[in-house]
């Protein structure tokens, strides 16, 4: 029983993920000052292939920011460079 790549997630680029995370954090009043970095990582057992590092998070915003990121990670899978060139 192998892991199905993507598991029904929409494939997007690193820039698209960055934009979606930024917009989602800006919509929440507690998370507007949160800074973040997004990185490509080897695929995990749960199927993810990107992670986020949150910076400058106030304690009151930590759970909200984490929930926002978890929702986005559940919906999107990072499109790898090889997939981008073969799609062209």
C-alpha positions in Angstrom: 0.0 0.0 0.0 2.0 3.0 -1.3 1.4 6.7 -0.8 -0.6 8.2 -3.6 1.3 11.4 -4.7 -0.8 14.5 -4.3 -3.7 12.7 -2.6 -6.2 14.9 -4.4 -4.3 18.0 -3.7 -4.0 20.8 -6.2 -0.5 21.2 -7.5 0.9 24.7 -7.3 4.2 26.5 -7.5 6.2 27.7 -4.5 5.3 31.3 -5.4 1.6 30.4 -5.5 1.8 28.8 -2.1 3.6 31.9 -0.8 0.8 34.1 -2.1 -2.0 32.0 -0.7 -0.4 31.7 2.8 0.3 35.5 2.8 -3.3 36.3 1.9 -4.7 33.9 4.4 -2.6 35.3 7.2 -3.5 38.8 6.3 -7.3 38.0 6.5 -7.0 37.1 10.2 -6.6 40.1 12.6 -4.2 38.3 14.9 -1.9 37.0 12.1 -1.3 40.1 10.1 2.2 40.7 11.4 3.3 37.0 11.1 6.3 36.6 8.9 7.0 33.2 7.2 9.3 31.3 5.0 8.2 28.4 2.7 10.6 25.6 1.8 10.4 22.5 -0.4 11.2 19.3 1.5 11.3 15.6 0.7 7.8 14.1 0.6 6.7 13.1 4.1 4.7 10.0 5.1 1.6 12.2 5.2 2.2 13.2 1.6 3.4 16.8 2.0 6.4 18.1 0.1 6.7 21.6 1.5 6.8 23.2 5.0 6.6 26.6 6.5 8.6 28.4 9.2 6.6 31.0 11.1 8.5 34.1 12.5 7.4 37.0 14.6 4.3 35.2 15.8 2.7 36.7 18.9 1.5 34.1 21.4 -2.1 34.9 20.8 -1.7 34.3 17.1 0.2 31.0 17.2 -2.7 28.6 17.1 -4.6 30.6 14.5 -1.5 30.9 12.2 -0.8 27.1 12.7 -4.4 26.3 11.7 -4.3 28.5 8.7 -1.0 26.9 7.5 -2.3 23.3 8.2 -5.4 24.0 6.1 -3.3 25.2 3.2 -0.9 22.3 3.5 -3.9 19.9 3.3 -5.1 21.5 0.1 -1.9 22.1 -1.9 1.0 20.1 -3.1 4.2 21.7 -4.4 4.7 21.3 -8.1 8.3 20.2 -8.7 10.5 21.9 -11.3 10.6 18.7 -13.5 6.8 18.8 -13.6 6.8 22.4 -14.7 9.1 21.8 -17.6 7.2 18.7 -18.8 3.9 20.6 -18.7 5.2 23.3 -21.1 
